[in-house]
């Protein structure tokens, strides 16, 4: 499994993550459905390196409206992918 590092995220009007990005990488941007498939299929993992030096894995979560991507880098219940700059 290859690791891909994410430093930006694309969001829709509602703030839902629609793509993961890292400028200059051949895979970027990676649409949400494709990233979910990569993670569930075991072909790639996605991680975020935060400015505080911590690295967290992006995971797939089953929500009431279907699957989505999220990472939990702190003790809050919010999705920290929202904190990344837009791509």
C-alpha positions in Angstrom: 0.0 0.0 0.0 1.4 3.4 -1.0 1.0 6.4 1.2 -0.2 9.6 -0.2 0.1 12.9 1.7 -2.7 15.4 1.5 -2.2 19.2 2.2 -5.4 20.6 0.7 -9.0 19.6 0.4 -11.8 20.5 -2.0 -15.2 21.2 -0.4 -18.7 21.7 -1.8 -21.1 24.5 -0.8 -22.2 22.5 2.2 -18.6 22.1 3.4 -18.5 18.4 2.4 -15.1 17.1 1.3 -15.2 16.3 -2.5 -11.5 15.8 -3.3 -8.1 15.4 -1.7 -5.1 17.3 -3.1 -1.3 17.7 -3.0 -0.1 20.0 -5.8 2.5 18.5 -8.0 1.5 14.9 -7.3 0.4 12.9 -10.3 -2.7 11.6 -8.4 -3.9 15.1 -7.3 -6.7 16.0 -7.1 -8.2 12.7 -6.1 -12.0 12.7 -6.0 -13.7 11.5 -2.9 -15.2 8.3 -4.4 -11.8 7.4 -5.8 -10.0 8.0 -2.5 -12.6 5.9 -0.7 -12.1 3.1 -3.2 -8.3 3.4 -2.8 -8.5 3.2 1.0 -11.1 0.4 1.1 -9.3 -1.6 -1.6 -6.0 -1.3 0.2 -4.1 0.3 -2.8 -3.3 3.6 -1.1 -3.6 5.2 2.3 -3.9 9.0 2.7 -2.4 11.0 5.5 -2.2 14.7 6.5 1.1 16.2 7.9 -0.1 19.0 10.1 1.9 22.2 10.9 2.3 21.0 14.5 4.3 18.0 13.2 1.6 15.4 13.8 0.5 13.0 11.0 -2.9 11.6 10.9 -4.5 9.0 8.7 -7.6 9.8 6.6 -10.2 7.1 7.0 -13.6 6.2 5.5 -16.6 6.6 7.7 -20.2 5.5 7.1 -22.5 8.3 7.8 -26.3 8.7 7.5 -25.9 10.1 3.9 -23.3 7.5 2.8 -19.5 7.2 3.1 -17.2 10.1 3.6 -13.6 10.9 4.4 -12.4 12.2 7.7 -9.4 12.5 10.0 -9.4 13.1 13.7 -6.2 14.9 14.8 -7.5 16.2 18.1 -10.2 15.5 20.7 -13.0 17.2 18.8 -15.8 15.5 17.0 -15.3 17.7 13.9 -13.6 16.6 10.7 -10.2 18.2 10.6 -10.0 17.9 6.8 -12.2 21.0 6.9 -9.2 22.9 8.3 -7.1 22.3 5.2 -6.8 25.1 2.6 -9.0 24.7 -0.5 -7.6 23.1 -3.7 
